[in-house]
Every structure is written in structure tokens, then in C-alpha cells.
Amino acid sequence: MNDSTTRALRLGTRRSKLAMAQSGQVAEAVRELTGRPVELVEITTYGDTSREHLAQIGGSGVFVSALRDALLAGEIDFAVHSLKDLPTAQPEALTLAAIPVREDPRDALIARDGLTFEQLTADEDRVARIGTGSPRRMAQLNAWARSLGRRVETVPIRGNIDTRIGFVEKGELDAVVLAAAGLTRIGRIDEATQLLSPDVILPAPGQGALAIECAAVNVDLIARLAELDDPDTRAAVTAERSLLAALEAGCSAPVGALADLQVDEQAVTELHLRGVVGTTDGSTLVQLSTTGHVPASPDDVSTPLNMGHELAAEMLAKGAAGLMGERAL
């Protein structure tokens, strides 16, 4: 990296409206932190150009590899990713310099006529058609409908947020499910007709969190960006991603995970990790949870890592391996 403290820092980002919005927010925080200008460098990834469903193209890494190539080539100084898009294996040449405070990790339903999921499924004469590109969401939505004695049709969709909401506005689908964090970051969270409780729909590992990544050789920049790191968020997503890695599943597999920080008298004392794996038709789910102590220091990742590994082992023992469509071995 150029030693000049005045040269603009180059932030690599995907071109989508959501990616530009969240990268813009990080750029502003980095400007305030460093006093240096930050310019966005738009990069097109394979996941942006392919029209195949994520489960078909592999999911894991399709939105990040082009950004990482640009980092390694020195074309950008740092990149901003949606953490849930990152493969669980971290390349040695790259460093996750910061994981800022997490946005709402929940999924959000955007349904016709302002309906909730329960209301959508209440009509015995109509099977609600719900759009999502996520096998994880399909599995849990179908299981939820079954628990209500109902049935839904989950419809595979691709496209940006505008495109997905458009399916509902045009009457092609009864509802779509999107990440609440993405809707919040582009100012459209008010369009959600229901925020889905993790008690019924667990989010993707790392959902709602951003990852700021740069080349490992840029030690000065890493040190500055580290000031944007939130230790509680990092501990939570480390546990979630450890579970995903131990299940040997890619980010298009039907795996949900959420680590909640338990607060006791103003202090964070425990980490509660929940995981789910299921068949996309919702007929079979393996759901388990575990609780561990919050790391004493931000550098101690052994506890969340171990929690993820141990919970994955329990889930595998209960048959989770046979429920995952993609096995990224």
C-alpha cells in the first residue's frame, strides 16, 4: 500500500444497490476513522452475473472471489462483504480486519395485503406461494407451515431486492422472504409485513453482519480498520460459522444458525448458539442448541469455535448429514 496518508483508500464492493449501500456506510466510517478519502470500486462477481439458482452454482464464495482477487492483485485496499456470503475457510493472504456491529439478523416476510405467515396459511382454499432462493428458508418455511397443519409452496427466485419484492407487487407470488438487515440498509424495512422470529426461522450463519477484509500484508490498514470491530458480533458469528464449517456445508446448504448474547445485569455473560438443518420440503429438521461462556478477550476465539464444532457433532449424530443437499467436502 502507498504510504501516503492522503491517497484515497479504494474500497471494493459488488455493484448491487444493497452492496453499494452497505459499502457506503462502511466508507463513511473509515473516512471518519482515518481522515482519508475513500472511493468505491465496483466489481462484478460471478454470483451477480449468473442466472442460475445459488444451490446450483455452489453458493459458497460466488459473491466474493472477484473481490478477493482484486485485493490480492492490489487493485483495491479493502473490501466489504455480507458475512453470510463468505466461505468459512479464510485464505492466509487475507485478513478479516473488522466485523462491525451486526444489524438485525432475522429474516423478514413481505406479503400481499400486509399479511403475516400465519394469515397467509390460514386460507384452506389457497396454497400460498412464497419466493426465496434459499434452501435454508425453504426447509424452515415448509416445516413451519406443517406445524400449523398447513402447506405452502416455496418458489426458487433470484434477483436483487427490487426484483424480489416486485414478484409480490405484480401478484406473481403471495410473499417473499428477505434478510431484514438488507431491507434496513436500503431503507425499505417498513415494507416488511412480519419479522420472523428465530424461534421459527433461524437465519443464515453470519446474517446481518458485514466483513471488512484486506490483504494480510497491509498491517497498518488492518490496525486502523480493527477499530471498527465489535467483539460481541465477532464472537457470535464465529460460533455460527464454526457450526457451518464443521457440518462441511456451503452457504447454499439448508443450514440456519444464530448465536445470541445473554445479558445479565448489563454485562454479557453467555453465548447461546442454535442450529438447524433440514430437508427443503420441511419434513425433517434437526434442531439443537448449546450455551457457552463469552470469550474473556476479543482475541480468544476458542470458545465460540468449540461451541460450533460441538453442536455440529451433535447434529451430525442425529442425522444432519443426510439432510444437506450440498456437501462441500
C-alpha positions in Angstrom: 0.0 0.0 0.0 1.1 3.5 -0.8 2.5 5.1 2.4 0.8 8.4 1.6 -1.8 9.3 4.2 -3.7 11.4 1.7 -4.3 9.0 -1.1 -7.8 7.8 -1.3 -8.4 4.3 0.1 -10.0 2.0 -2.5 -13.0 0.0 -1.2 -14.0 -2.9 -3.4 -17.8 -3.6 -3.5 -20.3 -5.5 -5.5 -22.5 -3.4 -7.8 -25.9 -4.2 -6.3 -27.9 -1.4 -4.6 -27.6 -3.3 -1.3 -23.8 -3.8 -1.6 -23.3 -0.2 -2.6 -25.4 1.0 0.4 -23.6 -1.1 3.0 -20.2 -0.3 1.5 -21.1 3.4 1.5 -21.8 3.2 5.2 -18.5 1.5 5.9 -16.7 4.0 3.7 -18.1 6.9 5.8 -17.0 5.2 9.0 -13.5 4.6 7.6 -13.3 8.3 6.4 -14.2 9.4 10.0 -11.7 7.0 11.4 -8.7 7.7 9.2 -9.4 11.2 7.9 -8.6 9.9 4.4 -10.9 9.9 1.4 -12.5 6.5 0.4 -13.5 5.7 -3.1 -15.8 2.8 -4.0 -14.5 0.5 -6.7 -17.4 -1.5 -8.2 -16.6 -5.1 -9.1 -18.9 -7.6 -10.8 -18.8 -11.1 -9.3 -19.9 -14.5 -10.8 -22.9 -14.6 -8.4 -24.1 -11.3 -9.8 -24.0 -12.4 -13.5 -25.1 -16.0 -13.2 -28.8 -16.5 -13.6 -28.7 -20.0 -12.0 -30.1 -20.6 -8.6 -27.5 -20.3 -5.8 -27.8 -24.0 -4.9 -26.8 -24.9 -8.5 -23.8 -22.6 -8.8 -22.4 -23.7 -5.4 -23.4 -20.7 -3.3 -20.1 -20.6 -1.3 -17.8 -17.8 -2.5 -19.7 -16.9 -5.7 -20.1 -13.3 -4.5 -16.7 -12.8 -3.0 -14.0 -14.4 -5.2 -13.7 -11.5 -7.6 -13.3 -9.1 -4.7 -10.7 -11.3 -3.1 -8.8 -11.5 -6.5 -8.8 -7.7 -6.6 -7.4 -7.5 -3.1 -4.6 -9.9 -3.8 -3.8 -8.1 -7.0 -3.5 -4.8 -5.1 -6.3 -3.2 -7.2 -8.3 -2.3 -4.0 -7.2 -1.7 -0.4 -10.1 -3.4 1.3 -13.4 -5.0 0.6 -16.8 -5.1 2.2 -18.7 -8.4 2.1 -22.0 -9.6 3.6 -20.5 -12.1 6.1 -23.0 -14.8 5.2 -21.6 -14.9 1.7 -18.0 -15.6 2.9 -16.7 -19.2 2.7 -15.8 -20.5 6.2 -12.2 -21.1 5.2 -10.1 -17.9 5.5 -7.2 -17.6 3.0 -3.9 -16.9 4.7 -3.1 -14.0 2.4 -6.3 -12.2 3.5 -7.4 -10.9 6.9 -10.9 -10.1 8.3 -9.8 -6.8 9.8 -13.2 -5.9 11.3 -16.7 -7.3 11.8 -18.7 -4.2 12.8 -21.8 -4.2 15.0 -24.4 -6.5 13.5 -27.7 -5.4 12.0 -30.9 -7.3 12.8 -30.1 -10.9 11.9 -33.7 -12.0 11.3 -35.5 -12.8 8.1 -38.4 -10.7 7.0 -41.6 -11.6 5.2 -43.0 -9.2 2.6 -46.5 -10.5 1.8 -49.5 -9.3 -0.2 -52.1 -7.3 1.6 -49.9 -6.8 4.7 -50.4 -10.4 5.8 -48.3 -12.4 8.3 -47.2 -16.0 7.6 -50.0 -17.3 9.9 -52.6 -15.3 7.9 -51.2 -16.4 4.6 -51.5 -20.1 5.5 -54.9 -19.7 7.1 -56.8 -19.8 3.8 -57.7 -23.5 3.3 -58.7 -22.9 -0.3 -55.4 -21.4 -1.4 -51.8 -22.6 -1.0 -49.6 -19.5 -0.5 -46.7 -19.2 -3.0 -43.6 -17.9 -1.2 -40.4 -16.9 -3.1 -36.9 -17.4 -1.8 -33.6 -18.5 -3.3 -32.5 -20.1 0.0 -32.9 -23.9 0.7 -32.5 -22.9 4.4 -35.6 -20.7 4.3 -37.5 -23.3 2.2 -36.9 -26.0 4.8 -38.0 -23.9 7.7 -41.0 -22.2 6.0 -42.3 -25.6 4.9 -41.7 -27.0 8.4 -43.5 -24.0 10.0 -46.5 -24.5 7.7 -46.6 -28.2 8.6 -46.6 -27.3 12.3 -49.7 -25.2 11.6 -51.3 -28.0 9.8 -51.0 -26.2 6.5 -48.9 -26.2 3.4 -47.0 -23.6 1.4 -45.3 -23.7 -2.0 -41.8 -22.4 -1.9 -40.7 -20.9 -5.2 -37.0 -20.6 -6.1 -36.2 -17.0 -7.1 -33.1 -14.9 -7.9 -32.6 -11.2 -8.3 -32.0 -8.0 -6.3 -34.3 -6.8 -3.6 -36.4 -4.7 -6.0 -36.9 -7.7 -8.3 -37.9 -10.0 -5.5 -40.4 -7.5 -3.9 -41.7 -6.9 -7.5 -42.9 -10.6 -7.6 -45.3 -9.7 -4.8 -46.3 -6.3 -6.1 -47.2 -7.9 -9.5 -49.2 -10.7 -7.9 -46.9 -13.4 -9.2 -46.2 -14.5 -5.6 -48.0 -14.2 -2.3 -44.9 -13.3 -0.4 -41.1 -13.3 -0.5 -38.6 -13.7 2.4 -35.5 -11.5 2.6 -32.9 -10.6 5.2 -34.2 -7.8 7.5 -30.7 -6.3 7.5 -30.6 -5.8 3.8 -34.0 -4.1 3.8 -32.9 -1.9 6.7 -29.7 -0.8 4.9 -31.6 0.3 1.7 -34.3 2.0 3.7 -37.1 -0.5 2.9 -37.6 -2.3 6.2 -41.1 -0.7 6.6 -42.3 -2.8 3.7 -41.8 -6.0 5.8 -45.2 -7.4 6.9 -43.6 -9.6 9.5 -40.1 -10.0 11.1 -39.7 -13.8 11.5 -38.7 -14.9 15.0 -35.6 -17.1 15.2 -37.8 -19.5 17.2 -39.4 -20.5 13.9 -36.9 -19.4 11.2 -33.2 -19.4 12.1 -31.1 -17.0 9.8 -28.1 -17.9 7.8 -24.8 -18.1 9.8 -23.5 -14.6 9.9 -26.7 -13.0 8.5 -26.9 -9.2 9.2 -23.1 -8.9 9.8 -20.6 -7.3 7.5 -17.0 -8.4 7.0 -14.2 -5.9 6.2 -11.3 -7.7 4.6 -7.9 -6.7 3.3 -4.6 -8.2 2.3 -2.7 -9.6 5.3 0.4 -7.6 4.3 -1.4 -4.3 4.9 -0.7 -4.3 8.6 -1.2 -0.6 9.2 -4.5 -0.6 7.5 -5.6 -3.7 9.4 -4.8 -2.0 12.6 -6.9 1.0 11.8 -9.8 -1.0 10.4 -9.8 -3.1 13.6 -11.1 -0.1 15.4 -14.5 -0.8 13.7 -14.6 -4.4 15.0 -17.3 -5.3 17.5 -16.1 -8.2 19.8 -19.6 -9.4 20.7 -20.6 -9.6 17.0 -17.4 -11.4 16.1 -17.9 -14.0 18.9 -21.4 -14.7 17.8 -20.7 -15.1 14.1 -17.6 -17.1 14.8 -19.7 -19.6 16.7 -22.3 -19.7 13.8 -19.7 -20.1 11.1 -17.8 -22.7 13.1 -21.0 -24.7 13.1 -21.4 -24.3 9.3 -17.7 -25.3 8.7 -18.0 -28.4 11.0 -21.1 -29.5 9.1 -18.9 -29.2 6.0 -21.7 -27.3 4.3 -21.5 -24.4 1.9 -23.6 -21.3 2.3 -26.3 -22.6 -0.1 -26.9 -25.7 2.1 -30.1 -25.7 4.3 -28.3 -24.7 7.5 -29.5 -22.0 9.9 -27.6 -20.7 12.9 -27.8 -17.9 15.4 -25.7 -17.1 18.4 -27.4 -14.9 21.0 -25.5 -13.0 23.6 -27.2 -13.4 27.0 -27.0 -10.2 29.1 -27.1 -10.3 32.9 -27.2 -7.0 34.8 -25.7 -5.0 31.9 -22.9 -7.5 31.3 -22.7 -10.1 28.5 -22.2 -13.4 30.2 -23.1 -16.2 27.9 -23.4 -17.2 24.3 -26.4 -19.2 23.3 -26.0 -21.0 19.9 -28.9 -22.6 18.0 -28.5 -24.6 14.8 -30.9 -26.2 12.3 -30.5 -28.4 9.3 -33.5 -29.7 7.3 -34.8 -31.1 4.1 -36.2 -28.4 1.8 -39.7 -29.8 2.0 -39.7 -29.3 5.7 -40.5 -32.9 6.5 -37.4 -33.4 8.6 -35.5 -30.9 10.7 -32.6 -31.4 13.1 -32.6 -28.5 15.6 -30.2 -28.3 18.6 -28.7 -25.6 20.8 -25.9 -25.1 23.3 -24.6 -22.5 25.7 -21.1 -21.3 26.5 -19.2 -18.5 28.1 -18.4 -15.3 26.3 -14.7 -15.0 25.5 -12.8 -13.0 28.1 -10.9 -11.1 25.4 -11.6 -10.3 21.7 -8.6 -12.4 20.7 -9.9 -15.6 22.3 -12.0 -17.4 19.7 -11.6 -20.9 21.1 -14.9 -20.9 23.0 -17.2 -19.9 20.0 -15.2 -22.1 17.7 -15.6 -25.1 20.1 -19.3 -24.4 20.6 -19.9 -24.5 16.8 -17.9 -27.7 16.4 -19.6 -29.5 19.4 -23.1 -28.5 18.3 -22.3 -29.7 14.7 -21.1 -33.0 16.1 -24.4 -33.5 17.9 -26.4 -32.5 14.9 -24.5 -34.9 12.7 -25.0 -37.7 15.2 -28.8 -37.0 14.9 -28.7 -37.4 11.1 -27.9 -33.8 9.9 -25.5 -35.1 7.2 -28.3 -36.8 5.3 -30.4 -33.7 5.2 -28.0 -31.4 3.4 -28.2 -31.1 -0.4 -24.7 -29.6 -0.9 -21.7 -31.3 0.7 -18.7 -29.1 0.1 -16.0 -31.6 1.1 
